[in-house]
Amino acid sequence: MSTASLTDLIPLETNPKPHKIGLVSLGCAKNLVDSEKLMRQLEANHFKLVFDPSDIRQMDTAIVNT
């Protein structure tokens, strides 16, 4: 797993193999709202979201929002 910034990631529209991102939200309700906003932005930029945090091998990048 790499530690790339979001600007380093290649969106699906320019890459036939989508970058898979896992997002885990920890903490208060505000963190959950922020994570939902981030998910919408990632989806709008053609990234594939992985919703099963138990299998980290599916993810190219994991984001933990604390």
C-alpha positions as CSV (number, residue, x, y, z in Angstrom):
1,M,0.0,0.0,0.0
2,S,1.3,3.4,-0.9
3,T,1.1,6.8,0.8
4,A,0.2,8.9,-2.2
5,S,-1.7,12.2,-2.0
6,L,-5.0,12.4,-3.9
7,T,-3.3,14.6,-6.5
8,D,-0.9,11.7,-7.3
9,L,-3.7,9.3,-8.0
10,I,-4.9,8.6,-11.6
11,P,-8.7,8.9,-12.1
12,L,-10.6,6.2,-14.0
13,E,-11.2,8.4,-17.0
14,T,-7.5,8.3,-17.9
15,N,-6.7,4.9,-16.5
16,P,-8.6,1.7,-17.5
17,K,-7.7,0.1,-14.1
18,P,-9.4,2.2,-11.5
19,H,-7.5,3.2,-8.4
20,K,-9.3,1.5,-5.4
21,I,-9.6,3.6,-2.3
22,G,-10.8,2.5,1.1
23,L,-12.2,5.1,3.5
24,V,-12.6,4.6,7.3
25,S,-14.2,7.2,9.4
26,L,-13.4,7.2,13.1
27,G,-14.6,9.6,15.8
28,C,-17.5,12.0,16.0
29,A,-20.4,12.6,13.6
30,K,-18.6,15.5,12.0
31,N,-15.9,13.0,10.8
32,L,-18.7,10.9,9.2
33,V,-20.1,14.0,7.4
34,D,-16.6,14.9,6.1
35,S,-16.0,11.3,5.0
36,E,-19.3,11.3,3.0
37,K,-18.2,14.5,1.3
38,L,-14.9,13.0,0.4
39,M,-16.5,9.9,-0.9
40,R,-18.7,12.0,-3.2
41,Q,-15.7,13.9,-4.5
42,L,-13.7,10.7,-5.1
43,E,-16.7,9.1,-7.0
44,A,-17.1,12.3,-9.0
45,N,-13.5,12.0,-10.1
46,H,-13.9,8.3,-11.2
47,F,-12.1,6.6,-8.3
48,K,-13.4,3.2,-7.2
49,L,-14.4,3.0,-3.5
50,V,-13.8,-0.2,-1.6
51,F,-16.4,-0.7,1.2
52,D,-15.0,-3.7,2.9
53,P,-12.2,-2.5,5.3
54,S,-11.6,-6.0,6.6
55,D,-9.9,-7.0,3.3
56,I,-7.2,-4.3,3.0
57,R,-5.6,-6.2,0.0
58,Q,-8.5,-4.9,-2.2
59,M,-7.3,-1.3,-1.7
60,D,-4.6,0.6,-3.5
61,T,-4.9,3.4,-0.9
62,A,-6.5,3.5,2.5
63,I,-7.7,6.8,4.0
64,V,-8.4,7.0,7.7
65,N,-10.4,10.1,8.7
66,T,-9.9,10.8,12.5
